[in-house]
Amino acid sequence: MANATASPTVPALCARFKLDAAVAALARAEHDPPAFLAALVDAEQYAGAVSFLAHSLPQREAIWWAWTCARRTAPAERPPAVDLALDATERWLAQPTEANRRPTLDRAEEAGLTSAAGCAALAAFLSGGSIAPAGSPDVAAPEFAAARAVAGSVILSAVSPPPKDAPERFRQYIAQGLEVARRIKLWPSA
């Protein structure tokens, strides 16, 4: 996650996070992260803005953001597996213990990784600890794996039906992510 005290430049953060070239091309040395996010929204690079936020926020806050977006856009008529994934993620958010993290993988797989709830649960699983089966030698998740799952969850939430609402949902979710960053004082000017 980004370190506010080191204050890396936005282009450096884009390179570190390995963001899409079209997104990174909009980064300017004079941008602070909120200004960069505003530039991405103005350019309708919504997925890039979501990805930048997902990589920048601390994992627990990022997963909370994904979970709230997934819960908000979950259809009224949905498979029980979606509710189970949301509930497992919520348990981990309330108590981020190993006992609560491990079940999120099963719930993610049951809900499916084409669902926002499934991606949010996967992000919780990838947040720390070993990703190997219990009892096996420890294997760490790849760097930024949880952030990528968070971005996937928020993007899937934004593009959920009806599709005509996607741009407005993206703007709402990005504003919510920025509010989280502001409240935790992630960036000095946020």
MOMO-V516772 format. One record per pair of residues at least 6 apart in sequence whose ideal C-beta (glycine too) atoms are under 6 Angstrom apart, sorted by the first residue. I is the first residue (numbers start at 0). J is the second residue. Records with the same first field share a line. If there is no record, write none. Layout:
I=J + J
This chain:
0=57
1=55
3=185
8=28
9=26 + 30 + 35
10=26
13=23 + 26
16=54
18=50
19=47
22=44 + 47
25=38 + 42
26=35
31=188
32=186
33=189
36=48
39=47 + 48
40=48
45=169
46=154
48=173
49=150 + 153 + 154
50=150
52=176
53=61 + 146 + 149 + 150
54=143 + 146
58=126 + 145
60=179
61=149
62=122 + 123
63=92
64=176 + 179
65=119 + 122 + 149 + 152 + 153
66=88 + 119
68=153 + 156 + 172
69=115 + 116 + 119 + 152 + 156
70=85
72=156 + 159
73=81
80=109 + 110
81=110 + 114 + 116
83=106
84=106 + 107 + 110 + 116 + 117 + 120
85=116
87=102 + 103 + 106 + 120
88=119 + 120 + 123
90=99
91=99 + 100 + 103 + 123
97=128
100=128
103=120 + 123 + 124
104=124
106=120
107=117 + 120 + 121
110=116 + 117
111=117
112=118
115=152 + 155 + 156
118=148 + 151 + 152
119=152
121=148
122=145 + 148 + 149
125=140 + 144 + 145 + 148
126=145
129=137 + 138
130=138 + 140
131=138
153=172
157=165 + 168 + 169 + 172
158=165
180=189
181=189
